[in-house]
Amino acid sequence: MTTNSNKKRGLGRGLDAILQSPDTDITSADISGNYVAGAIAELDIDKIETNPFQPRADFDETALQELAESIRTQGVIQPVTVRKMGYDRYQLISGERRLRASRLAGMTRIPVFIRVANDEQMLEMALIENIHRESLNAIEVAISYQRLVDECNLTQEQLSEKVGKDRSTVTNFLRLLKLPAEIQIAIRDGFISMGHARAIITIEDKTQQLLILKKIIDNGLNVRQVEEMVRNLNKKDAKKPSKSQNVVPESFRQHASSLSKALDMDVSINRNSRGRGSLTINFKNDKEFDRLMEYINKGN
């Protein structure tokens, strides 16, 4: 599907070319070192310091090993973000899982977004400006959206207002980053469209997602054919007996929905016929986790 020459390329030509050019990158600044603020570059991993204020200390080793194996095969799809601290010194802002997994994978260099201190407003302006350029592919747009959420502390609602898109459109782009690396690369390199990806993402099983990807590429399937394939798979899965049937009263669903809106996070609820269940709150980054803890602590 991809050749060795472009397999480990972090981004396509669009955003990469824009941010590496001082003529088009409005965050450019002449600072010490070889790179300008806002540029996408490759840095030696040893030059990147971890963030001492990183609130997250525990990382799932199995998940890190899986990510490391993906990086060995596909490279780092979404660059980490670093802050330039001085000549040849950088501090990690976001992407510690990717940095740790890259080290496990034996990588010596890693793609990064470079920022300088207190440039949040400039970064926001640059990303919003660049998002509207037609040369960006769907993964590049999704990464730009995610950076605005993570680094500029925006909710999806605020993000949709700033970029002039419906919230559902923003959500659909952000969901692309939850797909396996192989599928993200296929989108980036034009092997499949965003419509294909939106159909694939409704399948939860990663192995099944990759099988569908292979069928699309091998047989040249269009979006409607893939949607039909996914519908049939979901019907089969729905007919399979469940060991623990999910019996959730409507009042529970309403509470979960209210909590999801209050937190601006995905909330799911499961309950079996005996009344035992779980409430799951999904956070996308450390800032969201901190916000969740503040919300919980307010109730104490």
C-alpha positions in Angstrom: 0.0 0.0 0.0 2.8 2.4 0.8 6.5 2.3 -0.1 9.4 2.4 2.2 10.3 5.8 1.0 7.1 7.4 2.4 6.0 4.9 5.0 7.5 6.9 7.9 6.6 10.3 6.7 4.8 12.1 9.5 2.6 14.4 7.3 1.8 15.1 3.7 3.1 18.1 1.8 0.3 20.5 2.7 0.7 21.4 6.4 4.4 20.4 6.4 5.2 22.9 3.5 3.1 25.7 5.0 4.6 25.6 8.5 8.2 25.1 7.4 8.1 28.2 5.2 8.7 31.6 7.0 6.8 33.2 4.2 3.5 31.5 4.9 3.8 30.5 8.6 2.5 33.4 10.7 4.1 31.9 13.8 7.6 32.2 12.4 10.2 33.9 14.6 13.9 34.1 14.3 15.1 32.3 17.4 18.3 30.5 18.3 18.8 27.1 16.6 18.0 25.8 13.2 14.1 25.9 13.4 11.4 28.5 13.6 8.5 28.4 15.9 5.5 26.6 14.4 7.8 24.5 12.1 7.4 20.8 11.7 10.8 19.2 12.0 12.6 16.0 13.1 14.6 16.2 16.3 17.0 13.9 18.1 15.0 12.3 20.9 17.8 12.9 23.3 17.3 16.7 22.9 13.7 16.6 24.2 13.2 17.0 27.9 10.1 15.7 29.6 7.7 18.2 31.0 8.2 18.4 34.9 4.6 19.5 35.2 3.2 16.4 33.4 0.4 15.3 35.7 0.2 11.8 34.2 2.7 9.4 35.8 1.3 6.0 34.9 1.4 4.6 31.4 0.0 1.1 30.4 3.1 -0.9 29.5 1.1 -3.2 27.2 -0.4 -0.3 25.3 3.0 1.4 25.1 4.6 -1.8 23.6 1.7 -2.0 21.0 2.3 1.6 20.1 6.0 1.0 19.9 5.4 -1.8 17.4 3.2 0.4 15.3 5.8 3.1 15.3 8.5 0.5 14.2 6.3 -0.4 11.2 4.5 2.9 10.3 6.6 5.6 12.0 5.1 8.4 14.1 1.9 9.6 12.4 1.1 12.5 14.6 4.1 14.6 15.7 4.7 15.4 19.3 4.7 19.1 20.4 7.7 20.7 22.0 8.6 24.1 23.4 12.0 25.6 22.4 13.9 26.3 25.6 17.1 27.7 24.2 19.8 26.7 21.8 19.3 23.0 20.9 17.0 22.4 23.9 13.4 21.5 23.7 10.7 20.6 26.3 7.8 18.3 25.6 4.4 19.9 25.7 2.2 17.1 24.5 2.7 13.5 23.2 4.5 11.8 26.0 3.0 8.4 25.1 4.3 8.8 21.5 7.7 9.9 22.9 8.0 7.0 25.3 6.9 4.5 22.6 9.3 5.9 20.1 12.2 5.3 22.6 10.9 1.8 23.1 10.9 1.3 19.3 14.5 2.4 19.1 13.9 5.6 17.3 16.6 8.2 17.5 14.7 11.0 15.8 11.0 12.0 16.0 8.8 14.4 14.1 7.8 17.4 16.2 5.8 20.6 16.2 8.0 23.4 17.6 6.6 26.2 19.7 8.1 29.0 21.8 6.7 30.1 25.2 3.6 32.3 25.3 2.8 31.9 21.6 -0.7 30.3 22.1 -2.6 33.0 20.4 -0.3 33.1 17.4 -0.4 29.3 17.2 -4.2 29.4 17.2 -4.3 32.0 14.4 -1.8 30.0 12.4 -3.7 26.7 12.7 -7.0 28.2 11.9 -5.5 30.0 8.9 -3.8 26.8 7.7 -6.9 24.6 8.2 -8.7 26.5 5.4 -6.1 25.8 2.9 -7.3 23.3 0.2 -3.9 21.5 0.1 -4.4 19.8 3.5 -5.6 16.2 3.5 -8.2 14.9 6.1 -5.6 13.6 8.5 -3.7 16.9 8.5 -6.9 18.8 9.2 -7.7 16.3 12.0 -4.3 16.8 13.6 -4.7 20.6 13.4 -8.1 20.4 15.1 -6.6 18.2 17.8 -3.8 20.6 18.4 -6.3 23.4 18.9 -8.2 21.3 21.4 -5.0 20.1 23.2 -2.8 23.2 23.1 -5.2 26.1 23.1 -7.6 24.4 25.6 -10.7 24.6 23.3 -13.8 22.6 23.6 -15.2 21.0 20.4 -18.0 23.6 20.5 -15.5 26.5 20.7 -13.4 24.9 18.0 -16.3 24.6 15.6 -17.1 28.3 16.1 -13.5 29.3 15.4 -13.1 27.3 12.3 -16.6 28.0 11.0 -17.6 24.3 10.8 -20.5 22.4 12.3 -19.6 20.5 15.5 -20.5 17.2 13.8 -18.0 18.0 11.1 -15.3 18.7 13.7 -16.1 15.6 15.6 -15.9 13.4 12.4 -12.4 14.8 11.7 -11.2 14.2 15.3 -12.5 10.6 15.2 -10.1 9.8 12.3 -7.2 10.0 14.8 -8.7 7.1 16.7 -8.3 4.8 13.7 -5.3 2.5 13.5 -2.1 4.0 12.0 -2.4 1.9 8.8 -5.9 3.5 8.1 -4.7 7.0 8.9 -1.8 6.6 6.4 -4.3 5.2 3.8 -6.4 8.4 4.2 -3.3 10.7 4.2 -1.9 9.1 1.0 -5.2 9.0 -0.8 -5.8 5.3 -0.9 -9.2 5.8 0.8 -11.5 8.8 1.3 -12.9 10.3 4.5 -16.2 8.7 3.6 -14.6 5.2 3.6 -13.0 6.0 7.0 -16.3 7.2 8.5 -17.8 3.9 7.6 -14.9 1.9 9.0 -14.8 3.7 12.3 -18.3 2.4 13.2 -16.6 -1.0 13.5 -15.0 -1.4 17.0 -12.7 -4.3 16.3 -9.3 -3.2 15.0 -8.6 -6.4 13.1 -11.9 -6.2 11.3 -11.2 -2.5 10.5 -7.9 -3.5 8.8 -9.6 -6.3 6.9 -12.1 -3.8 5.5 -9.2 -1.5 4.5 -7.6 -4.3 2.6 -10.8 -5.1 0.8 -11.3 -1.5 -0.2 -7.8 -1.2 -1.7 -7.8 -4.7 -3.3 -11.2 -4.4 -4.8 -11.6 -0.7 -5.4 -14.8 -0.5 -3.3 -16.7 2.8 -3.2 -18.1 4.4 -0.1 -21.6 2.9 -0.5 -20.2 -0.6 -0.9 -18.2 -0.2 2.3 -21.2 1.2 4.2 -23.3 -1.8 3.1 -20.5 -4.1 4.2 -20.3 -2.5 7.6 -24.1 -2.6 8.0 -24.1 -6.3 7.4 -21.2 -6.9 9.8 -23.0 -4.8 12.5 -26.2 -6.9 12.0 -24.2 -10.1 12.5 -22.6 -8.7 15.6 -26.0 -7.6 16.9 -27.4 -11.2 16.6 -24.5 -12.7 18.6 -25.6 -13.6 22.1 -24.1 -11.5 24.9 -22.8 -13.1 28.1 -23.8 -10.0 30.0 -26.7 -8.2 28.4 -26.6 -4.4 28.7 -29.8 -3.4 30.4 -29.7 0.3 31.0 -32.9 2.1 32.1 -33.8 5.3 30.3 -33.3 7.4 33.4 -29.7 6.1 33.6 -29.1 7.0 29.9 -30.4 10.5 30.5 -28.1 11.0 33.5 -25.1 9.8 31.4 -26.2 12.2 28.6 -26.4 15.1 31.0 -23.0 14.3 32.4 -21.5 14.1 28.9 -22.8 17.5 28.1 -21.6 19.0 31.4 -18.1 17.6 30.9 -17.9 17.9 27.1 -16.6 14.4 27.2 -17.8 11.0 25.9 -19.7 9.1 28.7 -20.9 5.5 28.3 -22.9 3.4 30.7 -23.2 -0.4 31.0 -25.5 -2.4 33.3 -26.4 -6.1 33.3 -29.8 -7.6 34.2 -28.7 -8.0 37.9 -28.1 -4.2 38.2 -24.3 -4.4 38.2 -22.6 -2.0 35.8 -20.0 0.6 35.1 -19.9 4.3 34.1 -17.0 5.2 31.7 -15.8 8.7 31.1 -13.3 9.1 28.2 -10.8 11.9 28.3 -8.6 12.8 25.3 -5.7 14.4 27.1 -4.3 15.5 30.5 -6.1 18.8 30.5 -9.4 17.0 30.1 -8.4 14.7 33.0 -7.6 17.7 35.2 -10.9 19.3 34.3 -12.7 16.0 35.2 -11.0 15.9 38.6 -12.0 19.5 39.3 -15.6 18.6 38.5 -15.5 15.6 40.8 -13.8 17.4 43.6 -16.4 20.2 43.6 -18.9 17.6 44.7 -16.9 16.8 47.9 
